[in-house]
Every structure is written in structure tokens, then in C-alpha cells.
Amino acid sequence: MARPPEFVGSHFTIVALTTPDGCCPAGDFLDSLESSDRRKLDVLFERLGNHGKISNTEKFKKLENSDGIFEFKSFQIRIFCFFAPQRRVMLAFGLRKKKDKHNQKDVLRAEEYRKAFLARGA
């Protein structure tokens, strides 16, 4: 069963991506967070969903050297995402990042999720 959207706004709907095998990596990660950390991300989802942008690049930005991958940031928490048709922002997966640079494997994983999603035409 598909997970309901994380937020439905006037500009974008924020959705945790469900893979063809039924897994929902971003949803599982969000469910594992403490309520205070989850609330900080929910505020970012609301801001992007309702206003269409987040000006603070410390909270939301496109990853350098990536193919259409963005990240929501809240302290050490990162949620990789991408923009999809029908004004959706698809949350690929989340992690706790302790280093300044992203592991290239994480960026490649997010790009694979994006390519697979767009190939399905979902």
C-alpha cells in the first residue's frame, strides 16, 4: 500500500518514494526519527510545498555534480530528493551525515532512484 504524502501544498506535494518492491526508504527513515527532528523536517516540507522554494541553502539545495538531486538538511539529517512531474518532490532516502562531504555512493543511489522512477513514468 502506498504511503500518504508527507505534505500537500499549493506549489508542491512532498512524497516519500515507494520502490517497485514496496520499500519506502525515506518513509522508514522519517518514521525512525525523534519527534523533534521530524518536526524540523516537516517545517521544511511545508515551506517548499506552500512557497515553492526554500531560500536558505543551509536547509535545501541542489547537490553539486548530481543529476537533479537535491537535499533537505537539518543539522546532521539529510533527505535526498528530486522533482517529479505533477508538481511532486520525491523523497528518495535519508541518512545522518557526520562529514562535510557526501559519500559519492549516496549521490549515485539517489540518482538511480530518480532514473528508475522517471523510467516507470509514475
NORUR-V278586 format. One record per residue. N is the residue number from 1. RES is the residue in three letters. SS is DSSP state (alpha for helix, beta for strand, coil for the rest). OMEGA is omega in whole degrees, 0 to 359 (NA if undefined). Layout:
# NORUR-V278586
{{N,RES,SS,OMEGA} {N,RES,SS,OMEGA}}
This chain:
# NORUR-V278586
{{1,MET,coil,182} {2,ALA,coil,178} {3,ARG,coil,177} {4,PRO,coil,179} {5,PRO,coil,177} {6,GLU,coil,177} {7,PHE,beta,175} {8,VAL,beta,182} {9,GLY,coil,181} {10,SER,coil,179} {11,HIS,coil,183} {12,PHE,coil,169} {13,THR,beta,181} {14,ILE,beta,187} {15,VAL,beta,172} {16,ALA,beta,183} {17,LEU,coil,173} {18,THR,coil,181} {19,THR,coil,180} {20,PRO,coil,180} {21,ASP,coil,175} {22,GLY,coil,179} {23,CYS,coil,178} {24,CYS,coil,186} {25,PRO,alpha,181} {26,ALA,alpha,179} {27,GLY,alpha,178} {28,ASP,alpha,179} {29,PHE,alpha,179} {30,LEU,alpha,180} {31,ASP,alpha,182} {32,SER,alpha,184} {33,LEU,coil,172} {34,GLU,coil,186} {35,SER,alpha,180} {36,SER,alpha,177} {37,ASP,alpha,180} {38,ARG,alpha,181} {39,ARG,alpha,179} {40,LYS,alpha,177} {41,LEU,alpha,178} {42,ASP,alpha,178} {43,VAL,alpha,178} {44,LEU,alpha,177} {45,PHE,alpha,180} {46,GLU,alpha,182} {47,ARG,alpha,179} {48,LEU,alpha,181} {49,GLY,alpha,184} {50,ASN,alpha,186} {51,HIS,alpha,177} {52,GLY,coil,178} {53,LYS,coil,171} {54,ILE,coil,186} {55,SER,coil,182} {56,ASN,coil,181} {57,THR,coil,173} {58,GLU,coil,182} {59,LYS,coil,180} {60,PHE,beta,179} {61,LYS,beta,174} {62,LYS,beta,179} {63,LEU,coil,177} {64,GLU,coil,177} {65,ASN,coil,177} {66,SER,coil,179} {67,ASP,coil,176} {68,GLY,coil,181} {69,ILE,coil,177} {70,PHE,beta,175} {71,GLU,beta,166} {72,PHE,beta,182} {73,LYS,beta,172} {74,SER,beta,186} {75,PHE,coil,181} {76,GLN,coil,183} {77,ILE,beta,178} {78,ARG,beta,173} {79,ILE,beta,177} {80,PHE,beta,183} {81,CYS,beta,175} {82,PHE,beta,179} {83,PHE,beta,183} {84,ALA,beta,177} {85,PRO,coil,180} {86,GLN,coil,176} {87,ARG,coil,178} {88,ARG,beta,170} {89,VAL,beta,184} {90,MET,beta,177} {91,LEU,beta,185} {92,ALA,beta,179} {93,PHE,beta,181} {94,GLY,beta,178} {95,LEU,beta,171} {96,ARG,beta,185} {97,LYS,coil,183} {98,LYS,coil,179} {99,LYS,coil,179} {100,ASP,coil,183} {101,LYS,coil,175} {102,HIS,coil,171} {103,ASN,coil,183} {104,GLN,alpha,178} {105,LYS,alpha,179} {106,ASP,alpha,179} {107,VAL,alpha,179} {108,LEU,alpha,178} {109,ARG,alpha,179} {110,ALA,alpha,178} {111,GLU,alpha,178} {112,GLU,alpha,176} {113,TYR,alpha,180} {114,ARG,alpha,181} {115,LYS,alpha,181} {116,ALA,alpha,180} {117,PHE,alpha,182} {118,LEU,alpha,178} {119,ALA,alpha,178} {120,ARG,alpha,182} {121,GLY,coil,184} {122,ALA,coil,NA}}
